[in-house]
Amino acid sequence: MKGGVYANGTAIQQYPHVDNNQTFKLVSTQPPAAATVTSIKVATMPAKTVYNAGEAFDPAGLTLAATYSDGTTKTITSGFTCDTALFDFIHIGTNEISTSARGIIDVTYEGKTTSFRVGLGDLMPQSISVSTASLKTKYIVGESVDIAGLVVEGRYEDGKVFPLSTFNVSPKEFTTIGKQTITVTWTYGGEITKTTTYDVEVTGNSTTGNLNGIVLTATMTDIGVKFDWAPNENYYGYRIYRSKTPGVEGISITDFPITAKDGPYAGQYVDVNIDPDTQYYYTIREVLAEASFDRETIEITHEQLGPASEELAVFTSAFIVEPPDLPPTGGPELKKNFMLMTIGSDTMLVNDDVKEVDPGRGTAPVIKDGRTLTPIRTIIETMGGNVGWTAADSKVKLNAYDSRIEMWIGSKRLLRNGADREMDIAPAVINDRTMLPLRFVSDNITGIEIAWIGSSKQVVIVYYTFEK
């Protein structure tokens, strides 16, 4: 009998054939022994290789190259373990880790181990400090701390500075008014603590004032500044004025007076056209008599107002409206005209002629957040002006008399003859029509006069044209 082994490990046995003196083979197949891992090494380092104090090790992206006893290699992406004992380089008590060992990660797979090092900040920070304050530094009583934008850095023994990824702040919520100190704490292992501080301003969420013996209350809510008072039914209504300058009355926050006919608005109103983190100053006046308009003489009788209330300061940009310059009266070359519009109606009177507000479209003026929004082209062109539109930046351009006005859809910015002005409501597209706030158009066109008649929800614009 003769034997042998194929290269793949298969055993071969040869036996003589007795009858014809021939030899035949019996092949016995035995599976080869499974290949084992003989060594491993790092094929791809983790995505994160630099760490600061207090950060946890992240193995994401780490792969190994494993060599087997049969000479093959494989890429290993999972199934290995990482020992981070030497990664934790912070001194805690007397448990010191040598400088040469800091940042070493041991990786084990199938009984074989390799190591690699990641970069670390040097020891624990000797001190911490606020390098960039949080975006929000003014609060209302009851608000919670917002640390968005807050950057806290640690300074180490070698003078290097690294941002800290984890820290705590206190208090979490403000309960008192005035300058408040926020304490920032960095803690490691429950034993090492470093602190720093920064200051914020906290104001009350409500303020009170007096109007002819009536108590007025202004309260900051999540949707705007809410006003409450006991209305005097002997008066037609009220106007609330907003300013960002103390002692200056500013602009009425609504186009029409707030009256008892406004249902839930009687003795209550919310100013929603405000910006966050802004100091406002409000006054309230009684409307003793509403405005009126004489179509025969084309004369406007303006509202009669009572004295202003005490000023109510509320922290949460007001547009201080300058009265329009009225044209000189008289002069045979000028004709006095009027437009009379009604909220909800798609027609208007122009010197007793009925015209569409938005010809062929059926669009009517509407009230949104206390402001009158209306299509503007017919109004401006009736005055003898013109309207332009730039689609690229959604800009509306108005030219009337000597006033050039630019407004943008969705923006509260307004340019009048190149000078920046501010609105408290932005132009909008409603039902595919561009709607502009009439208050801010009329207040910025020299030479027109406007009145808001609350009882009929009508707007009167008096303007002048040259006789033809």
C-alpha positions in Angstrom: 0.0 0.0 0.0 1.2 3.4 -0.9 -0.1 6.7 0.2 0.2 10.4 -0.1 -1.5 13.7 0.5 -2.8 16.2 -2.1 -1.8 19.8 -1.7 -5.2 20.7 -0.2 -4.7 18.1 2.6 -6.8 15.3 1.1 -5.4 11.9 2.1 -4.6 9.4 -0.7 -4.3 5.6 -0.2 -3.2 3.1 -3.0 -4.0 -0.7 -2.9 -3.0 -3.5 -5.3 -5.8 -5.3 -7.2 -5.3 -9.0 -6.5 -7.2 -10.4 -9.6 -5.5 -8.5 -12.4 -2.5 -7.2 -10.5 -3.7 -3.6 -10.9 -3.6 -0.8 -8.4 -6.6 1.4 -7.5 -6.9 4.5 -5.3 -9.2 5.1 -2.3 -9.5 8.8 -1.6 -10.4 9.8 1.9 -11.4 13.5 2.1 -10.9 15.3 5.4 -11.7 19.0 6.0 -8.7 21.2 6.6 -8.3 22.8 10.0 -10.0 26.3 10.3 -7.7 29.2 9.7 -7.1 31.3 12.9 -6.2 34.9 13.4 -2.5 35.3 13.8 -2.3 39.1 14.0 -4.3 42.3 13.7 -3.5 45.9 12.9 -5.5 49.1 12.5 -6.6 49.6 8.9 -8.6 52.8 9.2 -8.5 55.2 12.2 -11.8 56.3 13.8 -13.3 59.5 12.3 -12.7 61.3 15.6 -9.1 61.3 16.7 -8.8 64.4 18.8 -10.6 64.8 22.1 -11.0 67.4 24.8 -11.5 66.9 28.5 -14.6 65.0 29.4 -15.4 63.7 26.0 -16.2 60.0 25.5 -14.3 57.8 23.0 -16.1 57.2 19.7 -15.0 54.2 17.7 -17.1 55.1 14.6 -15.1 54.5 11.4 -12.5 52.2 13.0 -11.6 49.1 10.9 -9.0 46.4 11.4 -6.9 44.2 9.0 -6.7 40.6 10.3 -4.1 38.1 9.1 -5.0 34.4 9.2 -3.0 31.2 9.6 -3.7 30.3 5.9 -2.1 33.5 4.8 -5.3 35.4 4.0 -6.3 38.8 5.3 -9.7 40.3 6.0 -11.1 43.7 6.8 -12.9 43.7 10.2 -15.5 46.3 10.8 -17.2 44.9 13.9 -16.9 42.3 16.6 -13.8 43.9 18.2 -13.6 45.5 21.7 -11.9 48.8 22.6 -10.2 49.1 26.0 -10.3 52.8 27.0 -8.8 52.6 30.4 -5.7 54.5 29.4 -7.8 57.0 27.4 -9.1 58.5 30.6 -6.2 60.9 31.2 -7.8 63.1 33.8 -6.2 63.0 37.3 -8.7 61.9 39.9 -7.3 61.8 43.4 -4.1 59.9 43.4 -4.9 57.7 40.4 -2.4 59.2 38.0 -1.8 57.9 34.5 1.6 58.5 33.0 1.9 61.1 30.2 3.3 58.4 27.8 0.1 56.3 28.3 -2.5 59.0 27.9 -4.7 58.6 24.8 -3.9 54.9 24.1 -6.7 52.7 22.9 -6.3 48.9 23.0 -8.3 46.9 20.4 -8.9 43.2 20.8 -10.2 40.7 18.2 -10.2 36.9 18.3 -7.6 37.0 21.1 -5.2 39.3 19.3 -4.6 42.9 20.4 -3.3 46.1 18.8 -3.2 49.7 19.9 -3.4 53.2 18.6 -3.3 56.7 20.1 -5.7 59.6 19.9 -4.9 63.2 20.6 -5.9 64.7 23.9 -5.9 68.0 25.7 -3.3 68.2 28.4 -4.6 67.1 31.8 -7.7 68.7 33.4 -8.4 72.4 32.8 -6.8 74.7 35.4 -9.7 77.1 34.9 -12.7 77.6 32.7 -14.2 80.8 31.2 -17.0 82.0 28.9 -15.4 83.0 25.6 -18.8 83.7 23.8 -21.9 84.6 25.7 -25.2 83.0 24.8 -27.3 84.6 22.1 -30.0 85.4 24.6 -28.9 87.8 27.4 -32.3 89.4 28.3 -35.1 87.4 29.9 -38.6 87.8 31.3 -39.3 86.5 34.8 -40.3 82.8 34.5 -38.3 82.1 31.4 -35.8 79.3 31.3 -32.1 79.8 30.5 -31.3 79.4 26.8 -27.6 78.5 26.3 -27.7 78.5 22.5 -24.5 80.1 21.3 -22.7 79.8 24.7 -19.1 78.7 24.3 -17.1 77.7 27.4 -13.4 77.1 27.2 -10.9 75.3 29.5 -7.3 76.5 30.0 -4.8 73.8 30.6 -1.3 73.5 32.3 0.5 74.1 29.0 -1.4 77.3 28.3 -3.6 75.7 25.6 -7.3 76.5 25.5 -9.9 74.0 24.3 -13.7 74.4 24.1 -15.6 72.2 26.6 -18.4 70.0 25.2 -20.2 69.3 28.4 -21.1 71.7 31.3 -24.1 72.7 33.4 -25.6 76.1 34.1 -27.7 77.3 37.0 -30.2 78.6 37.8 -32.4 76.9 35.1 -35.2 79.5 35.4 -35.4 83.1 36.6 -37.7 84.1 39.4 -36.5 87.6 40.3 -36.0 90.9 38.5 -32.7 92.6 37.8 -29.2 91.6 36.9 -28.8 87.9 37.4 -25.7 85.8 37.5 -25.6 82.4 35.7 -23.0 80.0 37.0 -21.4 77.6 34.6 -20.0 74.4 36.1 -17.7 71.8 34.6 -17.4 68.6 36.6 -15.5 65.4 36.1 -16.0 62.1 37.9 -18.0 63.9 40.6 -14.8 65.1 42.2 -13.3 67.8 40.0 -15.2 71.0 39.6 -14.4 74.2 37.8 -16.8 77.2 37.6 -17.2 80.5 35.8 -20.1 83.0 35.5 -21.8 85.5 33.2 -24.6 88.0 33.8 -28.0 88.5 32.1 -30.8 91.0 32.6 -34.2 89.9 33.9 -37.3 92.1 33.7 -40.9 91.7 34.9 -43.4 90.1 32.6 -46.1 92.8 33.4 -46.4 96.4 34.2 -49.2 98.7 35.2 -50.2 102.3 34.6 -53.1 104.7 35.0 -55.5 106.4 32.6 -57.9 108.7 34.2 -58.2 106.5 37.2 -58.4 103.2 35.2 -55.7 100.7 35.9 -53.9 99.5 32.7 -51.9 96.3 32.7 -49.4 95.3 29.9 -48.2 91.7 30.1 -45.7 89.9 28.0 -47.2 86.6 26.6 -45.9 84.0 24.2 -47.7 85.7 21.3 -47.2 89.4 22.1 -47.9 92.2 24.6 -51.4 91.8 26.1 -53.2 94.9 27.4 -56.1 94.7 29.9 -58.2 97.6 31.3 -61.8 98.3 32.3 -63.1 100.3 29.3 -65.2 103.4 29.9 -68.3 102.9 27.7 -68.8 106.7 27.6 -66.0 106.9 25.1 -65.9 105.6 21.5 -62.8 103.5 22.0 -59.1 103.5 22.6 -55.8 103.8 20.8 -52.6 102.1 22.0 -49.3 103.7 20.9 -46.0 101.9 20.7 -42.5 103.4 20.8 -39.0 102.2 21.6 -38.0 105.6 22.9 -39.2 106.6 26.4 -41.3 109.7 26.4 -42.2 109.5 22.7 -45.7 108.3 21.9 -44.9 106.6 18.6 -47.4 104.8 16.4 -50.9 103.5 17.0 -50.6 99.7 17.0 -53.9 99.3 15.1 -55.3 101.2 12.1 -58.8 101.5 13.5 -59.6 102.4 17.1 -60.1 99.5 19.6 -63.8 99.8 20.5 -66.4 98.0 22.6 -67.9 96.7 19.3 -64.7 94.6 18.8 -66.1 92.0 21.1 -63.3 90.3 22.9 -61.1 93.3 22.2 -63.2 95.5 24.5 -60.8 96.3 27.3 -58.2 93.8 26.0 -55.8 93.7 23.1 -52.6 91.8 22.1 -49.9 93.6 20.2 -48.4 90.8 18.0 -46.4 93.1 15.7 -43.3 93.1 17.9 -39.8 91.8 17.8 -38.2 89.7 20.5 -35.7 91.1 23.0 -36.7 94.7 22.5 -37.7 97.4 25.0 -41.0 99.0 24.1 -42.9 101.9 25.7 -46.7 102.1 25.4 -49.3 104.8 26.1 -53.1 104.5 25.8 -55.5 107.3 24.9 -59.3 107.4 24.9 -61.0 108.1 21.6 -63.6 110.7 22.5 -65.0 110.9 19.0 -64.2 108.9 15.9 -63.0 110.4 12.6 -65.6 111.4 9.9 -65.5 112.4 6.3 -67.7 115.0 4.5 -68.0 113.9 0.9 -69.4 117.2 -0.2 -66.6 119.3 1.0 -64.0 116.5 0.9 -62.9 117.3 4.4 -61.7 114.9 7.1 -62.5 115.5 10.7 -59.9 113.6 12.6 -60.4 111.6 15.8 -60.7 113.5 19.1 -58.3 112.0 21.6 -58.1 112.2 25.4 -54.9 112.7 27.3 -52.2 110.0 27.3 -51.9 107.4 30.0 -48.9 106.8 32.1 -46.2 105.1 30.1 -46.0 101.3 30.3 -42.5 99.9 29.8 -42.4 96.3 28.5 -39.3 94.4 27.5 -39.7 91.9 24.8 -38.5 98.3 17.2 -41.0 100.5 16.9 -41.6 102.7 13.8 -42.0 106.3 14.9 -44.3 107.8 12.2 -43.7 111.3 11.1 -46.8 113.1 10.1 -47.0 113.4 6.3 -46.2 116.8 4.8 -49.6 118.2 3.7 -49.7 120.2 0.4 -50.5 123.9 0.4 -54.2 124.6 0.4 -55.8 126.5 -2.4 -54.3 127.2 -5.7 -56.3 126.7 -8.9 -53.9 124.2 -10.3 -54.7 121.6 -7.7 -57.8 119.4 -7.4 -58.7 117.8 -4.1 -59.8 114.2 -4.4 -60.7 111.3 -2.2 -60.8 107.5 -2.2 -63.1 105.7 0.2 -62.4 102.0 0.8 -64.3 99.5 3.0 -62.7 96.5 4.7 -64.0 93.4 2.9 -65.3 95.2 -0.2 -63.7 94.8 -3.6 -64.9 98.2 -4.7 -64.1 101.7 -3.6 -65.4 105.2 -4.2 -63.1 107.6 -6.1 -64.8 111.1 -6.1 -68.2 109.3 -6.0 -67.3 107.0 -8.9 -67.3 103.3 -8.1 -64.0 101.5 -9.0 -62.6 98.0 -8.3 -59.8 97.9 -5.7 -58.1 95.2 -7.8 -59.6 95.3 -11.3 -60.7 91.9 -12.6 -59.4 90.1 -9.5 -62.2 90.7 -6.9 -59.6 91.3 -4.2 -60.7 93.3 -1.1 -58.7 95.0 1.7 -58.4 92.8 4.8 -57.3 93.3 8.4 -54.4 91.2 9.6 -53.0 91.6 13.1 -54.6 95.0 13.4 -53.2 96.2 10.1 -55.0 96.9 6.8 -53.5 94.9 3.9 -54.7 95.8 0.4 -53.7 95.6 -3.3 -51.9 98.9 -4.0 -51.6 99.3 -7.8 -55.0 101.0 -8.4 -54.6 103.2 -5.4 -51.2 104.5 -6.4 -52.1 104.9 -10.1 -55.3 106.7 -9.2 -53.1 109.3 -7.4 -51.0 109.7 -10.6 -48.2 107.5 -9.4 -46.8 104.2 -10.7 -46.0 100.7 -9.3 -43.1 98.4 -10.2 -42.3 94.8 -9.4 -38.9 93.0 -9.3 -39.5 89.2 -9.3 -35.9 88.3 -8.5 -36.0 89.7 -5.0 -39.9 90.1 -4.6 -39.6 93.9 -4.4 -42.5 96.3 -4.8 -41.6 99.9 -5.9 -44.0 102.7 -5.5 -43.6 106.3 -6.9 -46.1 108.9 -5.9 -45.6 112.7 -5.7 -42.0 113.1 -4.5 -41.9 109.8 -2.6 -40.1 106.7 -3.8 -41.0 103.6 -1.7 -39.4 100.2 -1.8 -40.9 97.2 0.1 -40.2 93.4 0.0 -42.5 90.5 0.4 -42.0 88.9 3.8 -39.8 91.7 5.1 -40.5 94.5 7.6 -37.9 96.8 5.9 -39.1 99.8 4.0 -37.0 102.3 2.0 -38.4 105.9 1.5 -36.2 108.0 -0.9 -33.3 105.7 0.0 -33.7 106.0 3.8 -34.4 103.0 5.9 -37.7 102.8 7.7 -39.3 100.0 9.7 -42.7 98.5 9.6 -44.3 96.2 12.2 -45.9 93.9 9.6 -44.5 92.7 6.3 -46.2 92.7 2.9 -47.7 89.4 2.0 -49.0 87.3 -0.8 -52.7 86.4 0.0 -54.6 84.3 -2.6 -51.9 84.9 -5.1 -52.2 88.7 -4.8 -49.6 91.1 -3.3 -51.0 92.8 -0.3 -49.3 95.8 1.2 -49.9 97.4 4.6 -51.8 100.6 3.8 -50.7 102.4 7.0 -47.0 102.3 6.0 -47.7 103.2 2.4 -49.8 106.2 3.3 -47.6 107.4 6.1 -44.6 107.5 3.7 -46.2 109.4 0.8 -45.8 113.1 1.0 -49.0 115.0 0.2 -51.9 112.7 1.2 -54.1 112.6 4.2 -55.7 109.5 5.6 -58.4 108.7 8.2 -59.6 105.4 9.7 -63.4 105.3 10.5 -63.8 102.5 13.0 -67.6 102.2 13.1 -67.9 101.5 9.4 -64.4 100.0 8.9 -63.7 102.5 6.2 -60.5 104.2 5.1 -60.5 107.6 3.5 -57.5 108.9 1.5 -57.5 112.5 0.5 -55.1 113.4 -2.3 -54.4 116.1 -4.8 -54.0 116.1 -8.6 -53.5 118.8 -11.1 -56.6 120.0 -13.0 -56.5 119.0 -16.7 
